[in-house]
Amino acid sequence: MTASPEAVAHMEARRRLALATALATHRMWRQVDRDNLYTSWMGLVGNVLALVVASQMRAAEMTSPWLNKLLGPANEDRPDANRIVPAAFTGVDGAGRPLADVLRAPIWTALRLVTEGRPIVQAMLAGQSLLDAIVQTAVADVGRAADSVGMTARPAVTGYIRVVEAGACSRCIILAGNEYQTDKAFLRHPRCKCGMEPVTRDHTPDVPSPKQIVADMSEEQKRKTFGEAGAKALAEGADLGQLVNARRGMQSATVYGRKLQITTEGVTRRGFAGIRLRDFQKVQGQRYRVSRKPRLMPEEIFRIADDREHAVRLLHQYGFIA
């Protein structure tokens, strides 16, 4: 069998959600006063943050219905066992950085270019491009993180297979069809839209291999994906794996060049993770006391867990499943 229609539809729905969110933030970006860049963006960024967080919430909420439709209920006798907590995934980017901070980057980019003497139109386009990357990646990363957690919480799922979206980059194509254990974080890059499909004893998708994907591409698509020289090398029999160094720049929990393993979101006395982590302290500028213990991101949990049982315990501990 190939990737299931449910898996493809799930991946496509998340892609549309990320794109729609980015387009909505574009409209907000166009409201920035070009004579007062920083102040006007700071007046808008709260609404942008609320929009992105709402989309992240929706992306995480998609996981359980998708898995239930694909595989059936995980625990029919205990339907709430290991239930995903969608809110636990929101408010941060894929590296665990608070979105409120990350969303300042586009205006700093625009300001830097303006101070360098670049035209304001060019500066604003550069800022919008970065905003687009931040928003689409933040929504997609939350969806994939929720999928990973949902599959890890199901004992019947032994692993997942990478499903590559249409028009994927060369780095993703080379990973198409690879099977990973559930405790392995999903390899992705900014704006990556690829997804995954669970593997169980009764459900083993047979998705196209990298060679099959390349064979089905037109010459124009090959040139666009691999470049003129790469397309020519493939035509001359070059090895696809040697042509594309798929691992370069694709590391779990690495986004925009920084690898971070923890997040400070949700660690207050009222936060979903803080209630479990405890060990609170008062921090200047914080309304509520926060936990002294660092909160691990799902990708880091999968990296350090000894096995699935250990991963599930940590996912409970850090507030990603209830």
WOZI-V280652 format. One record per residue. N is the residue number from 1. RES is the residue in one small letter. OMEGA is omega as a letter, one per 30 degrees, with the letter a starting at -180 (* if undefined). BURIAL is I if it has 24 or more other ideal C-beta (glycine too) atoms within 12 Angstrom, else O. D_LAST is the distance of its C-alpha to the last C-alpha in whole Angstrom. Layout:
<<N;RES;OMEGA;BURIAL;D_LAST> <N;RES;OMEGA;BURIAL;D_LAST>>
This chain:
<<1;m;l;O;34> <2;t;l;O;33> <3;a;a;I;29> <4;s;l;I;28> <5;p;l;O;29> <6;e;a;I;25> <7;a;l;I;24> <8;v;l;I;27> <9;a;l;O;27> <10;h;l;I;23> <11;m;a;I;25> <12;e;l;I;27> <13;a;l;I;25> <14;r;l;I;23> <15;r;l;I;27> <16;r;l;I;28> <17;l;l;I;25> <18;a;a;I;26> <19;l;l;I;30> <20;a;l;O;30> <21;t;l;I;28> <22;a;l;I;30> <23;l;l;O;33> <24;a;l;I;32> <25;t;l;I;32> <26;h;a;I;35> <27;r;l;O;37> <28;m;l;I;35> <29;w;a;I;37> <30;r;l;O;40> <31;q;a;O;40> <32;v;l;I;41> <33;d;a;O;44> <34;r;l;O;46> <35;d;a;O;48> <36;n;a;O;45> <37;l;a;I;42> <38;y;a;I;40> <39;t;a;O;40> <40;s;l;O;40> <41;w;l;I;37> <42;m;l;O;35> <43;g;a;O;36> <44;l;a;I;34> <45;v;l;I;31> <46;g;l;O;29> <47;n;l;O;29> <48;v;l;I;29> <49;l;a;I;25> <50;a;l;O;24> <51;l;a;I;25> <52;v;l;I;24> <53;v;l;I;20> <54;a;l;I;20> <55;s;l;I;21> <56;q;l;I;18> <57;m;l;I;16> <58;r;l;I;18> <59;a;l;I;18> <60;a;l;I;14> <61;e;a;I;14> <62;m;a;I;17> <63;t;a;I;15> <64;s;l;I;13> <65;p;l;O;16> <66;w;a;I;18> <67;l;l;I;17> <68;n;l;O;17> <69;k;a;O;21> <70;l;a;I;22> <71;l;a;I;20> <72;g;a;O;19> <73;p;a;O;16> <74;a;a;I;14> <75;n;a;O;14> <76;e;a;O;16> <77;d;l;O;16> <78;r;a;O;12> <79;p;a;O;11> <80;d;a;O;8> <81;a;l;O;7> <82;n;a;I;5> <83;r;l;I;5> <84;i;l;I;6> <85;v;a;I;6> <86;p;a;I;10> <87;a;a;I;11> <88;a;a;I;10> <89;f;a;I;13> <90;t;l;I;16> <91;g;l;I;19> <92;v;l;I;20> <93;d;a;I;22> <94;g;l;I;21> <95;a;l;I;22> <96;g;a;I;20> <97;r;l;I;23> <98;p;a;I;22> <99;l;l;I;24> <100;a;l;I;26> <101;d;a;O;28> <102;v;a;I;28> <103;l;l;I;29> <104;r;a;I;32> <105;a;a;I;34> <106;p;a;I;35> <107;i;l;I;38> <108;w;l;I;38> <109;t;l;I;39> <110;a;a;I;42> <111;l;l;I;43> <112;r;a;O;44> <113;l;l;I;46> <114;v;a;I;48> <115;t;l;O;49> <116;e;l;O;50> <117;g;l;O;52> <118;r;l;O;50> <119;p;a;O;51> <120;i;l;O;48> <121;v;l;O;48> <122;q;l;O;47> <123;a;a;I;45> <124;m;l;I;43> <125;l;l;O;42> <126;a;l;I;41> <127;g;l;I;38> <128;q;l;I;37> <129;s;l;I;37> <130;l;l;I;35> <131;l;l;I;33> <132;d;l;I;32> <133;a;a;I;31> <134;i;a;I;28> <135;v;a;I;27> <136;q;a;I;27> <137;t;a;I;25> <138;a;l;I;23> <139;v;a;I;22> <140;a;a;I;22> <141;d;l;I;20> <142;v;l;I;17> <143;g;a;I;18> <144;r;l;I;18> <145;a;l;I;15> <146;a;l;I;13> <147;d;a;I;15> <148;s;a;I;15> <149;v;l;I;11> <150;g;l;I;11> <151;m;l;I;14> <152;t;a;I;13> <153;a;l;I;10> <154;r;a;I;13> <155;p;a;O;16> <156;a;a;I;19> <157;v;a;I;19> <158;t;a;I;21> <159;g;l;I;21> <160;y;l;I;22> <161;i;a;I;26> <162;r;l;I;26> <163;v;a;I;28> <164;v;l;I;30> <165;e;l;I;31> <166;a;a;O;35> <167;g;a;O;37> <168;a;l;I;34> <169;c;a;I;36> <170;s;a;I;38> <171;r;l;I;35> <172;c;a;I;32> <173;i;a;I;35> <174;i;l;I;36> <175;l;a;I;32> <176;a;l;I;32> <177;g;l;I;31> <178;n;l;I;30> <179;e;a;I;27> <180;y;l;I;25> <181;q;a;I;22> <182;t;a;I;18> <183;d;l;I;18> <184;k;a;I;21> <185;a;a;I;20> <186;f;l;I;22> <187;l;a;I;26> <188;r;a;I;27> <189;h;l;I;29> <190;p;a;I;29> <191;r;l;I;29> <192;c;a;I;28> <193;k;a;I;27> <194;c;a;I;27> <195;g;a;I;24> <196;m;l;I;23> <197;e;a;I;23> <198;p;l;I;21> <199;v;l;I;23> <200;t;l;I;23> <201;r;a;O;26> <202;d;a;O;27> <203;h;l;I;26> <204;t;a;O;28> <205;p;l;I;29> <206;d;a;O;32> <207;v;a;I;32> <208;p;l;I;35> <209;s;l;O;36> <210;p;a;I;38> <211;k;l;O;41> <212;q;l;O;41> <213;i;a;I;39> <214;v;a;I;42> <215;a;a;O;45> <216;d;a;O;43> <217;m;l;I;44> <218;s;l;O;47> <219;e;l;O;49> <220;e;l;O;48> <221;q;l;O;45> <222;k;l;I;45> <223;r;a;O;47> <224;k;a;O;44> <225;t;a;I;42> <226;f;a;I;44> <227;g;a;O;47> <228;e;a;O;50> <229;a;a;O;51> <230;g;l;I;48> <231;a;l;I;49> <232;k;l;O;52> <233;a;l;O;51> <234;l;l;I;49> <235;a;a;O;52> <236;e;l;O;54> <237;g;l;O;51> <238;a;l;O;49> <239;d;a;O;46> <240;l;a;I;43> <241;g;l;O;41> <242;q;a;O;44> <243;l;a;I;44> <244;v;l;I;41> <245;n;a;O;39> <246;a;a;I;35> <247;r;a;O;34> <248;r;l;O;35> <249;g;l;O;33> <250;m;l;I;30> <251;q;l;I;28> <252;s;l;I;24> <253;a;l;I;23> <254;t;l;I;27> <255;v;l;I;27> <256;y;l;I;31> <257;g;a;O;32> <258;r;l;O;30> <259;k;l;O;27> <260;l;a;I;24> <261;q;a;I;21> <262;i;l;I;20> <263;t;l;I;19> <264;t;l;I;19> <265;e;l;I;17> <266;g;a;I;14> <267;v;l;I;16> <268;t;l;I;17> <269;r;a;O;17> <270;r;a;O;15> <271;g;a;I;13> <272;f;l;I;9> <273;a;a;I;10> <274;g;l;I;13> <275;i;a;I;12> <276;r;a;I;11> <277;l;l;I;14> <278;r;a;O;16> <279;d;a;O;20> <280;f;l;O;21> <281;q;l;O;24> <282;k;l;O;26> <283;v;a;O;27> <284;q;a;O;30> <285;g;l;O;30> <286;q;l;O;26> <287;r;a;O;25> <288;y;l;O;23> <289;r;a;O;22> <290;v;a;I;20> <291;s;l;I;19> <292;r;a;O;22> <293;k;l;O;19> <294;p;l;I;19> <295;r;a;I;16> <296;l;l;I;16> <297;m;l;I;16> <298;p;a;I;14> <299;e;l;I;18> <300;e;l;I;19> <301;i;l;I;16> <302;f;a;I;17> <303;r;a;I;21> <304;i;a;O;20> <305;a;l;I;18> <306;d;a;O;21> <307;d;a;O;19> <308;r;a;I;16> <309;e;l;O;15> <310;h;l;O;15> <311;a;a;I;14> <312;v;l;I;10> <313;r;a;O;11> <314;l;l;I;11> <315;l;l;I;9> <316;h;a;I;6> <317;q;a;I;9> <318;y;l;I;10> <319;g;a;I;7> <320;f;l;I;7> <321;i;a;I;4> <322;a;*;I;0>>
